[in-house]
Amino acid sequence: MRKDFMSQPKGLRNKLLGALAASTLALSAHAQFELPAEGVYKDRVDWGVMMDLSGPASGSQGIWTNGFQAYMRTVNEKGGINGRRINVLAEDSRFNPAQDKVNYEKLSTQTPVLAISGMGSSSSQVSLAPTIRGGKIPIVGTYTHTKPLSEPISPLVYGGFCTYPEMAKAGVGYMTEKLKVKNPKVMVVSIETAGGVEYAQFIADAVKKYGGTSSLVTMKITAADVTPQVLEIVKQKPDFITIYGISNTSILTMKAMHQYGLKIPAFGISYLLSPQIYAAIGPEAGPNYNVISCFTPGGADQSAGNKEMMAAADKYNHSAMKEDINYVAGWVVGQMAAQALQLAGPQPTRAKLVEAMSKGFTVNTNGLSAPIVFTPSDHAGPSRFRMIGYDYGAKKYVSFGEFAEYEKYMK
């Protein structure tokens, strides 16, 4: 080989030596690059998660966190991103805005991370919005949607869950058409949060398109009895209802309506889709309950993405979670975060991550959702939906149509 090299013209030899030197320097710089103040080390990147892991919303947000961590484990087992494994630092918000403020400060400076995913409390998002917008840490894949954090769009914030406006349009459009009602009368049953108020307004906007009206009835997130809310449903006699909240919100509402002999159709927001919810509601009331979702639950089809996620869940002892839509959502945001980190290059910084994402990118989930497209003017996240129910006899999910069939409701 040396003889072959020496036989080359001197000019070519110099060019080859120069290229080799440049390559060596680049590899060396990559290997030595560290930025601890932003969570970047030679062998790892620290990535933050802020979710409720022990409070009233932990039943869904804890599962989301497991899905996110599972995807990062698969990435790390394949060598990480540009030779660095992704180290997830998950902070427990306990669904408390004051705790989330502490968590954000911790991930900013005390145990700094390159970026944060999750942000599961809408109230926390509202209170932290000015700080996040004025900071430098990108939020890659929010769990919930609030106007203060997402409107107008910020180069630092990207949505990672089903979008509320499109959720409302798809759900209201499907139910109105299915029930063949004109001027639909709709009720929103919601927990008392900023996100619940926003969702109710999106429902009102969607219902108005069909000449209908909507109203809102709320409950505390820790409610154990929803009799007053169901009595209000009895009084108003809506054509259908939609539920915003946590698992218990759906369970209590549907069971109480059944006890009062109400067979009013209902659809929950995307977070409220799990076998456990359907099991708790029971086969008498369950057929009246569907969920509008931008994600495909685990085991609902045989897409490549679904198979990969299901296999990983079994491998990591998450089998009991894999059919929960929140596990799917966490996994998908993991895909999103890993792709964004790849785009940031071999020497990632917060600024480079923000710059790379701002140019736009598409997350192909291989069937777990429609492709998620981010552009310089659209950071919303998953925005294509379909209605999903549960077949108690077959013990499996049922999808009502394909994502593309719901596009007509989005206009």
PyMOL commands that set and color helices and strands:
alter all, ss='L'
color gray80, all
select helices_A, chain A and resi 2-6+10-32+36-38+58-77+97-110+122-133+147-150+164-179+194-208+227-236+247-259+275-281+286-288+304-315+325-343+350-358+403-410
alter helices_A, ss='H'
color red, helices_A
select strands_A, chain A and resi 44-51+85-92+116-118+139-142+157-159+185-191+213-219+240-244+266-268+289-293+361-363+372-374+386-391+396-400
alter strands_A, ss='S'
color yellow, strands_A
deselect
rebuild
show_as cartoon
